[in-house]
Amino acid sequence: MSYSRALPACAPGGIPAAGAPEVTRLGELAARLNGAPQARRPGTGTILSVEVLIGVPADGAARAALPLILKGVCDRAELEARGRPEIGSIRIAVRCQAPGELHAEDRRPARGAGDGERRGSILVYPFAESAVESVLRRNAAVSVLEGYGGLAIDVIDTDEESAVSSLVESLHSAGHRRIGFLSWEIPSGGRVGRRLSGFARGLEARGLAPNQDWILNAGAGTRVDPGRLALRAARAVTQSGVTAFVCADDDHAYPLIRGLQALGIRVPEDCSVTGFGGLEAPPGLPRASSARAALEHIGSSALTRMINRIMYPSSPPRKILVNAQPVPGGTIAPPRQP
C-alpha cells in the first residue's frame, strides 16, 4: 500500500498577489508533495486518484488558508493509505484554477490519473454550478467550504452557527444582555445568514431575544460605508444601552472597532466586539475575540469523505460540519456599569 506524493502543485504565481509567508508555506507543501511514495505494504488494492481543484480566491485571507487545507489532505492521505487494506495507493494532484475559467465542458481527467484508477475531485472554493455538475458527471466529487444547493454533492464546511453561538455565550458569561449583530451585507442567506442564525440561537439559549433594531447592515443595493455603520452602532450603544456587538466577520469587526474608537467609544471598556475569521489585528487595534475554521481538519475530512465516495458511490451525499476553533482576543470585557 502506498501514498504517492509525486504530484504537480500550484505553479509559482498561481495564487495571485500572495504574500511572502503564504508563498513560503505553499512552497514547503509543494516540496513535501513532490517526495517519494510512502507506506508500502505487500498486496494489491484499489488505486485512488484524487485531484484537488482549487478555485483561486481573490482575497488574501482565503489564499492563506490553502496551505492548511492541503496539509490536512496530505496528512490524511498518508494515514488512510497505511490503514485501509482495500486501498492499494492514493495519488493526489493539485490544480489551481480561476473559478471563472472552469467551464462546464472541461472534461480533463485528473492529473496523474491512469487507466484502471478510480478518480475523484476535491473542490476548494466556489465554482459555477454548471461546471461542478460537469465534474460530477465524470467522477466523484467533494466540495470544501462551499455548498451547491441544486447538486447532490458531499460538502465539508465549518459549523458557523455553533461558533457564533459560543461567542454569544462568552459575551453572556461576561455579563452582557443587550447584544447587537453587525454585518456589511443583509443576512438573507449564505455565511452571513448562518452566522446571524447562530447569533439568534445563542441568545435564545440564554433566555434572550434578538432585537431587530440592533441588527445592523448596510442595506440592499447600498455601498458599504463602515463609518456610517459604526455611527449607527455608536447610537445603539449611547441611546439604547447596547453593550456588545457580534460581527459577521473580522473584516467587519475591525472597521467597527476603529469607528467606535473614533467616536469616543472604547473597545472593550464601553462596548465589546466579536468577529469571525481569526485575522490578525490591524496596527493600533486590539485582537478581536473571534473564531476560525479548523482548516487542516476540514482538509482531512474532505480526503476521508472523498475515499468513501469513491469506494461507495451509491451512498447518499452528506454535509459534514467541522467545529470552528476559538480565537482568544482582547475585545470582550464586562459591560460598563451605569
C-alpha positions in Angstrom: 0.0 0.0 0.0 1.3 3.4 -0.9 0.6 7.1 -0.8 2.2 8.8 -3.8 3.5 12.3 -3.4 4.9 12.7 -6.9 2.4 15.5 -7.5 2.2 18.7 -9.6 1.5 21.6 -7.3 0.3 25.1 -8.0 2.7 26.9 -10.3 4.5 29.9 -9.0 2.2 32.9 -9.2 -0.9 30.6 -9.4 -2.1 32.3 -6.3 -2.2 36.0 -7.3 -0.6 38.6 -5.0 0.2 36.1 -2.3 2.3 37.5 0.5 5.8 36.1 1.2 4.7 33.9 4.2 1.9 32.4 2.1 4.3 31.7 -0.8 6.8 30.1 1.6 4.2 27.8 3.1 2.8 26.8 -0.3 6.4 26.1 -1.5 7.1 24.0 1.6 4.0 22.0 1.0 4.8 21.6 -2.7 8.2 20.2 -1.8 6.5 17.7 0.5 4.1 16.7 -2.2 7.0 16.0 -4.6 8.6 13.4 -2.4 8.8 9.7 -3.0 5.9 7.2 -2.4 5.5 6.0 1.1 3.7 3.5 3.3 4.1 0.5 1.0 3.0 -3.0 2.2 2.7 -6.3 0.3 -0.5 -6.9 -1.6 -2.7 -5.0 -4.0 -5.8 -2.9 -3.7 -7.7 -0.1 -5.3 -5.7 2.8 -6.8 -7.4 6.1 -6.0 -6.5 9.2 -7.9 -7.7 12.4 -6.3 -7.5 15.9 -7.9 -7.6 18.9 -5.5 -9.1 21.5 -7.7 -8.6 25.0 -6.2 -10.7 27.9 -7.3 -8.1 30.6 -6.8 -9.7 33.1 -4.3 -9.5 36.8 -4.7 -8.7 37.8 -1.1 -5.6 37.3 0.9 -7.2 35.7 3.9 -8.7 32.9 1.8 -5.4 32.4 0.0 -3.6 32.0 3.3 -6.0 29.1 4.1 -4.8 27.0 1.2 -1.6 25.5 2.7 -3.6 24.4 5.8 -6.3 22.7 3.8 -3.8 21.0 1.6 -1.7 19.9 4.6 -4.9 18.3 6.1 -5.5 16.4 2.8 -1.8 15.3 2.6 -1.6 14.1 6.2 -4.9 12.2 6.0 -3.9 10.5 2.7 -0.8 9.1 4.4 -2.9 7.7 7.3 -5.6 6.3 5.0 -3.1 4.6 2.7 -1.4 2.9 5.7 -4.6 1.9 7.5 -7.1 0.7 4.9 -6.2 -2.6 3.3 -8.7 -2.2 0.5 -6.7 0.7 -0.9 -3.5 0.0 -2.9 -2.4 3.6 -3.3 -3.7 7.2 -3.1 -2.4 9.5 -5.8 -3.1 13.2 -5.4 -2.8 16.0 -7.9 -3.3 19.7 -7.3 -4.6 22.2 -9.9 -5.2 25.9 -9.3 -8.0 27.2 -11.4 -9.6 30.6 -11.5 -13.3 29.8 -10.9 -14.4 31.6 -14.0 -12.1 29.6 -16.1 -13.5 26.2 -15.2 -16.2 25.6 -17.8 -18.9 23.0 -17.9 -17.3 21.5 -21.0 -13.9 21.0 -19.2 -13.7 17.2 -19.1 -10.0 16.8 -18.5 -9.1 13.8 -16.3 -7.4 14.3 -13.0 -3.7 14.9 -13.4 -1.7 11.8 -13.0 -4.7 9.6 -13.4 -4.2 6.4 -15.4 -6.3 3.6 -16.7 -8.0 1.5 -14.1 -7.7 4.1 -11.4 -10.8 5.3 -9.5 -10.9 9.0 -9.6 -12.4 11.9 -7.6 -12.1 15.6 -7.2 -12.0 17.8 -4.1 -13.3 21.3 -5.0 -11.9 24.1 -2.8 -13.7 27.5 -3.1 -16.7 28.2 -5.3 -17.1 27.3 -9.0 -20.1 27.8 -11.3 -22.7 25.2 -10.5 -22.8 24.1 -14.2 -19.0 23.4 -14.0 -19.4 21.4 -10.8 -22.2 19.4 -12.4 -19.8 18.5 -15.2 -17.2 17.4 -12.7 -19.8 15.2 -11.0 -20.7 13.5 -14.3 -17.1 12.4 -14.9 -16.1 11.3 -11.4 -16.9 11.6 -7.7 -16.5 15.0 -6.0 -16.5 16.6 -2.6 -16.8 20.3 -2.0 -14.9 22.2 0.6 -16.2 25.4 2.2 -19.0 25.8 -0.4 -22.4 24.3 -0.8 -24.2 23.8 -4.1 -27.9 23.6 -3.2 -29.0 22.2 -6.6 -26.5 19.4 -6.7 -26.1 16.1 -4.9 -22.5 16.6 -3.7 -20.8 15.9 -0.4 -19.8 19.1 1.4 -17.3 19.7 4.2 -17.8 23.1 5.9 -17.4 25.0 9.2 -20.1 24.8 11.8 -20.5 28.6 11.8 -23.8 28.6 13.8 -22.3 26.8 16.7 -19.2 29.0 16.6 -21.2 32.3 16.7 -23.5 30.8 19.4 -20.3 30.1 21.5 -19.2 33.8 21.1 -22.6 34.9 22.3 -22.1 32.6 25.3 -18.7 34.3 26.0 -20.4 37.7 26.0 -23.2 36.5 28.2 -20.8 35.0 30.7 -19.1 38.3 30.8 -22.4 39.9 31.8 -23.8 41.2 28.5 -27.5 41.1 27.9 -28.1 43.8 25.3 -26.2 42.4 22.3 -26.4 43.5 18.7 -25.3 42.0 15.4 -23.5 43.8 12.6 -22.7 42.8 9.0 -22.0 44.6 5.9 -24.4 42.5 3.9 -28.1 41.8 4.5 -28.1 38.4 6.2 -30.6 36.8 3.8 -28.6 33.6 3.4 -25.1 32.2 2.9 -22.5 32.6 5.5 -23.8 35.9 6.9 -27.3 34.3 7.3 -25.8 31.2 9.1 -23.9 33.5 11.4 -27.0 35.5 12.2 -28.8 32.3 12.9 -26.1 31.3 15.3 -26.4 34.7 17.0 -30.1 34.2 17.4 -29.6 30.7 18.7 -27.0 31.8 21.2 -29.3 34.5 22.6 -32.4 32.2 22.8 -30.3 29.5 24.6 -29.7 32.1 27.3 -33.3 33.4 27.6 -32.7 36.4 25.4 -34.4 37.5 22.2 -32.8 39.3 19.2 -33.8 43.0 19.0 -34.3 43.8 15.3 -33.2 47.4 16.0 -29.8 46.2 17.0 -29.2 44.0 13.8 -27.3 46.4 11.6 -26.2 46.1 7.9 -25.5 48.4 5.0 -28.8 47.7 3.3 -29.7 46.3 -0.1 -28.1 48.0 -3.1 -26.1 50.3 -0.8 -22.4 50.8 -1.0 -20.8 49.7 2.3 -19.7 52.7 4.4 -18.0 51.3 7.6 -18.0 54.8 9.1 -21.8 55.1 8.8 -22.3 51.6 10.2 -20.0 52.5 13.2 -22.1 55.6 13.7 -25.3 53.6 13.8 -23.6 51.2 16.3 -22.5 54.1 18.4 -26.1 55.3 18.6 -27.2 51.9 19.7 -24.6 52.0 22.5 -25.3 55.5 23.7 -29.0 55.7 23.1 -30.3 52.1 23.5 -27.8 50.7 26.0 -26.3 48.1 23.7 -23.1 46.8 25.4 -21.7 44.4 22.7 -21.8 43.6 19.0 -21.3 40.3 17.3 -19.9 40.9 13.9 -20.4 38.5 11.0 -16.7 38.7 10.1 -13.4 40.0 11.3 -13.3 42.2 8.2 -16.5 43.8 9.7 -15.3 43.8 13.3 -12.1 45.8 12.8 -13.6 48.7 11.0 -16.3 48.8 13.6 -13.7 48.9 16.4 -11.8 51.7 14.7 -15.0 53.6 14.0 -16.3 53.3 17.6 -13.0 54.5 18.9 -13.0 57.5 16.6 -16.4 58.4 18.1 -15.0 58.1 21.7 -16.4 54.6 22.5 -13.7 52.4 23.8 -13.5 48.7 22.9 -13.9 46.7 25.1 -14.3 49.1 28.0 -17.5 50.7 26.6 -18.6 48.1 24.0 -17.4 44.5 23.5 -17.0 43.3 19.9 -16.5 39.8 18.4 -15.7 38.7 14.9 -15.2 35.6 12.8 -12.2 34.5 10.9 -9.2 34.8 13.2 -7.5 37.6 11.3 -4.5 39.5 12.9 -5.4 42.9 14.2 -4.5 46.0 12.2 -1.9 48.2 13.8 -3.3 50.1 16.8 -6.3 47.9 17.4 -6.8 45.0 19.9 -7.0 41.5 18.5 -10.7 40.6 18.0 -12.2 37.8 20.1 -13.2 35.5 17.3 -13.3 32.0 15.8 -11.7 30.5 12.8 -12.3 27.5 10.5 -10.3 24.4 11.5 -8.8 24.2 8.1 -6.4 21.2 8.5 -9.3 19.2 10.0 -11.5 20.3 7.0 -8.9 19.1 4.5 -8.5 15.9 6.4 -12.3 15.3 6.5 -12.5 16.1 2.8 -10.0 13.4 1.9 -11.7 10.8 4.0 -15.1 11.6 2.6 -13.6 11.5 -0.9 -12.3 8.0 -0.4 -15.6 6.8 0.9 -17.4 8.5 -2.0 -15.1 6.7 -4.5 -15.4 3.3 -2.7 -19.2 3.6 -2.1 -20.5 5.7 -4.9 -24.2 5.0 -4.3 -24.2 6.3 -0.7 -26.3 9.5 -0.2 -24.5 12.8 -0.2 -23.6 14.2 3.2 -22.9 17.7 4.6 -20.2 17.4 7.3 -19.8 20.4 9.6 -16.4 20.8 11.4 -16.2 22.7 14.7 -14.5 26.1 14.5 -11.6 26.9 16.7 -11.9 29.8 19.2 -9.5 32.7 18.8 -8.9 34.5 22.1 -8.7 38.2 21.8 -8.9 41.4 23.7 -12.3 42.7 22.7 -14.6 41.2 25.4 -14.9 42.8 28.8 -17.7 43.0 31.4 -20.3 45.8 30.5 -19.6 49.2 32.0 -21.7 49.9 35.0 -24.0 52.9 34.6 
